[in-house]
Amino acid sequence: MRPLRMALALVLVALGVLAILFATDLRSWRSALASGDTRFAQAPASAGWTARTTLPAGLSRGLLGLSGQLAFRSADQSFVALHAVGNGVDNGYAESRARGTLEAVLLSLAQGPNALEDSEAENLLGILAFADSEQNGPSGPAPVDRSVADFQAAVQLDPGNEDAKFNLEWLLRELAAKGTRSGSTSSSIGPSKGHQGANGGTPGKGY
């Protein structure tokens, strides 16, 4: 019986150590998110949300359900970076390609299980759609009603999303003031500058 007791004691000690390490990894993720969000507010391009874990990172990340949150933060970072691309020497090709990739990511995020994150993704899609409607070129601008629909979806998913409500109300006012109905392509002003923070940026409210 003594060897069995010793083996059981060793197993309990090992489980205790693993529990301590796991708890430490959970705290590391929380710290990484907080510090990454703070850094994003100051310098979006240099922000990162990677925790230093002792055990495989996927274990603690999965328990906290961070996959969607991390994906959204990455998309938010790409959203801000997109405005720094500009037309450049390739006449807008790089921006167009980056925009298409980002829109695909946001569309995927907008269909997730978290209504709040879905709402944020729809709001960003609305801002991108509005930017599309403002572009000039041989292909013509995209209909502004796509932007209106995205903002409406964001508000429906999360009635507390003040950024999306602001953008929707602003856009509808502008369309009405210009005598432009949803579905037209004429509009000359973008959503106003939003707050600076985890979703800080310009122009547009909510990124």
RARA-V504577 format. One record per residue. RES is the residue in one small letter. SS is DSSP state (2 for helix, 1 for strand, 0 for the rest). PSI is psi in radians with two decimals (999 if undefined). Layout:
res-><RES	RES>
ss-><SS	SS>
psi-><PSI	PSI>
This chain:
res-><m	r	p	l	r	m	a	l	a	l	v	l	v	a	l	g	v	l	a	i	l	f	a	t	d	l	r	s	w	r	s	a	l	a	s	g	d	t	r	f	a	q	a	p	a	s	a	g	w	t	a	r	t	t	l	p	a	g	l	s	r	g	l	l	g	l	s	g	q	l	a	f	r	s	a	d	q	s	f	v	a	l	h	a	v	g	n	g	v	d	n	g	y	a	e	s	r	a	r	g	t	l	e	a	v	l	l	s	l	a	q	g	p	n	a	l	e	d	s	e	a	e	n	l	l	g	i	l	a	f	a	d	s	e	q	n	g	p	s	g	p	a	p	v	d	r	s	v	a	d	f	q	a	a	v	q	l	d	p	g	n	e	d	a	k	f	n	l	e	w	l	l	r	e	l	a	a	k	g	t	r	s	g	s	t	s	s	s	i	g	p	s	k	g	h	q	g	a	n	g	g	t	p	g	k	g	y>
ss-><0	2	2	2	2	2	2	2	2	2	2	2	2	2	2	2	2	2	2	2	2	2	2	2	2	2	2	2	2	2	2	2	2	2	2	2	2	2	2	2	2	2	0	2	2	2	0	0	0	0	0	0	0	0	0	0	2	2	2	2	2	2	2	2	0	0	2	2	2	2	2	2	2	2	2	2	2	2	2	2	2	2	0	0	0	0	0	2	2	2	0	0	2	2	2	2	2	2	2	2	2	2	2	2	2	2	2	2	2	0	0	0	0	0	2	2	2	2	2	2	2	2	2	2	2	2	2	2	2	2	2	2	2	2	0	0	0	0	0	0	0	0	0	0	2	2	2	2	2	2	2	2	2	2	2	2	2	0	0	0	0	2	2	2	2	2	2	2	2	2	2	2	2	2	2	2	2	0	0	0	0	0	0	0	0	0	0	0	0	0	0	0	0	0	0	0	0	0	0	0	0	0	0	0	0	0	0>
psi-><-0.52	-0.81	-0.65	-0.72	-0.70	-0.74	-0.74	-0.70	-0.72	-0.69	-0.75	-0.71	-0.75	-0.74	-0.66	-0.73	-0.76	-0.68	-0.70	-0.79	-0.69	-0.75	-0.68	-0.70	-0.66	-0.74	-0.60	-0.68	-0.76	-0.72	-0.70	-0.71	-0.77	-0.81	-0.64	-0.71	-0.68	-0.75	-0.65	-0.67	-0.50	-0.78	1.51	-0.73	-0.48	0.04	2.60	2.65	1.00	2.18	2.57	1.87	2.66	-0.80	2.91	2.25	-0.54	-0.48	-0.97	-0.63	-0.72	-0.72	-0.65	-0.16	0.82	-0.12	-0.83	-0.73	-0.74	-0.68	-0.70	-0.71	-0.69	-0.72	-0.69	-0.70	-0.72	-0.61	-0.81	-0.73	-0.51	-0.62	-0.22	-0.12	-0.89	-3.11	-0.71	-2.87	-0.25	0.28	0.70	0.00	-0.76	-0.74	-0.75	-0.75	-0.74	-0.69	-0.76	-0.73	-0.77	-0.72	-0.67	-0.71	-0.80	-0.65	-0.68	-0.77	-0.58	-0.14	0.35	-3.09	-0.17	1.92	-0.60	-0.78	-0.66	-0.73	-0.75	-0.73	-0.73	-0.66	-0.77	-0.68	-0.65	-0.71	-0.72	-0.73	-0.67	-0.73	-0.67	-0.69	-0.33	-0.20	2.54	2.52	3.04	-0.45	-0.23	2.76	2.74	2.64	2.42	-0.29	-0.35	-0.69	-0.76	-0.78	-0.68	-0.76	-0.69	-0.73	-0.69	-0.74	-0.67	-0.68	-0.66	1.63	-0.27	0.05	1.59	-0.59	-0.82	-0.70	-0.73	-0.86	-0.76	-0.84	-0.73	-0.82	-0.73	-0.66	-0.76	-0.73	-0.72	-0.72	-0.57	-0.02	0.46	2.22	2.72	2.28	-0.34	2.95	0.10	2.19	2.58	-0.04	2.44	2.91	2.55	2.87	2.30	-3.04	2.77	2.32	-2.54	-0.46	0.55	2.55	-3.10	2.51	3.04	2.54	2.18	0.38	999>
